[in-house]
Amino acid sequence: MAELEVDVVAADGKIWSGHARQVSAPAADGEIGILAGHTPVLSVLRRGEVRVARAGGEVLRWTVGGGFLSVDSDLVTVVVDSVEDATGTQVAH
Amino acid sequence: MAGTQRVYKQRIKSTQALKKMFRAQELIAASRIGRARGRVAQATPYSRAITRAVSALATHSSTSHPLLTDRTDTNRVAVLLIASDRGMAGAYSASVIRETERLVERLQASGKEVALYVSGRRAVSYYTFRRRELAAQWQGGSDAPQVDVADDIADTLLRAFDAPAEAGGVGELHVVYTQFVNMVTQRPRVIRMLPLEVVEGVAPAGEGDALPLYDFEPSPEAVLDALLPRYVRSRIYSCMLQAAASELAARQRAMHTATENAEDLVRMYTRLANQARQAEITQEISEIVSGADALAS
């Protein structure tokens, strides 16, 4: 199965980049889930949790303060304004 | 005379103290510049993602947005000047201020009213000394700009652009900053930020591939609404990062030259001190000799 190539970037640096099976993000009108082969989409993100499920079953989570997401030919770019980790403290702006 | 010798010795000492300071500043600038350039590189993925998204929007939707359209109801324009907080950077601040003055003159000649937004203590003091009114000012952290300061600047300017004409709204935004070309060349640059020119954004879209047909969630207008302010913020942030790298490079070079000049001065004063010492000795000898001659005769 084809994999997604994911980049998570904030204004002052790249947060994470790698391959993943699935990406879910809090889109403006509901959760959006991206699998390989998704149609190109450009979506605004609300405050919420971005989850990246890797092929091995490992799931990465970030709580983000808004941003946007673009998908095109299995390349997913999540652009976030600010990132808080799972415990809610700010680790990067 | 003993007096002239002492004066030279004092000058040598103070020049050496200055030289130490210049050298320290040079080393500090040199160590920070690597970090500043790293930050420019780190911000690139974000600005590239945003530019790509904006060009995708521009090519695939014909929606119009206030940030994209010219305003005709006001002749006020905003100029954002990005300079440094501290001196000791050669002509860095002076040349970016000169560029701003030229732009302001040109804008005023075409009947525009200019509102100045200034970042950097040097530029702020330049304008307050001349009693020129500033619409807003930011100080501190010019050599390591923070995202939240850049956001604050961008938000202030976007608010001014959104404001109605009576409340001091502006119709254009120009940014004057110093572009970091390489370690020896930094160029003052003027760019017109608002209204945004989408044509400019379409060009660097990609690696030759056509942009795909995007779905916009929830709607093209909403995406544009969310994207354009972020685009402006990211561009202002990247201008500030470039300016910071330029400032440090200019400071390193200026301090390097200053250290060399101090060395030259020390060398010159040492020569003069030696000359004075020899003259003194010669004089003493001739005094003794003539004294002895007077006694002998």
Chai-1 contact restraints between the chains, C-beta under 6 A:
chainA,res_idxA,chainB,res_idxB,connection_type,confidence,min_distance_angstrom,max_distance_angstrom,comment,restraint_id
A,V9,B,P45,contact,1.0,0.0,6.0,A-B,restraint_1
A,V9,B,Y46,contact,1.0,0.0,6.0,A-B,restraint_2
A,V9,B,A49,contact,1.0,0.0,6.0,A-B,restraint_3
A,A11,B,Y46,contact,1.0,0.0,6.0,A-B,restraint_4
A,A11,B,V147,contact,1.0,0.0,6.0,A-B,restraint_5
A,D12,B,Q42,contact,1.0,0.0,6.0,A-B,restraint_6
A,D12,B,A43,contact,1.0,0.0,6.0,A-B,restraint_7
A,D12,B,V147,contact,1.0,0.0,6.0,A-B,restraint_8
A,G13,B,Q42,contact,1.0,0.0,6.0,A-B,restraint_9
A,K14,B,P45,contact,1.0,0.0,6.0,A-B,restraint_10
A,A27,B,E217,contact,1.0,0.0,6.0,A-B,restraint_11
A,A28,B,P218,contact,1.0,0.0,6.0,A-B,restraint_12
A,D29,B,P218,contact,1.0,0.0,6.0,A-B,restraint_13
A,T39,B,D215,contact,1.0,0.0,6.0,A-B,restraint_14
A,P40,B,P212,contact,1.0,0.0,6.0,A-B,restraint_15
A,P40,B,Y214,contact,1.0,0.0,6.0,A-B,restraint_16
A,V41,B,D215,contact,1.0,0.0,6.0,A-B,restraint_17
A,L42,B,A53,contact,1.0,0.0,6.0,A-B,restraint_18
A,L42,B,Y214,contact,1.0,0.0,6.0,A-B,restraint_19
A,L42,B,F216,contact,1.0,0.0,6.0,A-B,restraint_20
A,L42,B,V223,contact,1.0,0.0,6.0,A-B,restraint_21
A,S43,B,E217,contact,1.0,0.0,6.0,A-B,restraint_22
A,V44,B,A222,contact,1.0,0.0,6.0,A-B,restraint_23
A,V44,B,V223,contact,1.0,0.0,6.0,A-B,restraint_24
A,V44,B,A226,contact,1.0,0.0,6.0,A-B,restraint_25
A,S70,B,A53,contact,1.0,0.0,6.0,A-B,restraint_26
A,D72,B,P212,contact,1.0,0.0,6.0,A-B,restraint_27
A,T77,B,A49,contact,1.0,0.0,6.0,A-B,restraint_28
A,V79,B,A49,contact,1.0,0.0,6.0,A-B,restraint_29
A,H93,B,V147,contact,1.0,0.0,6.0,A-B,restraint_30
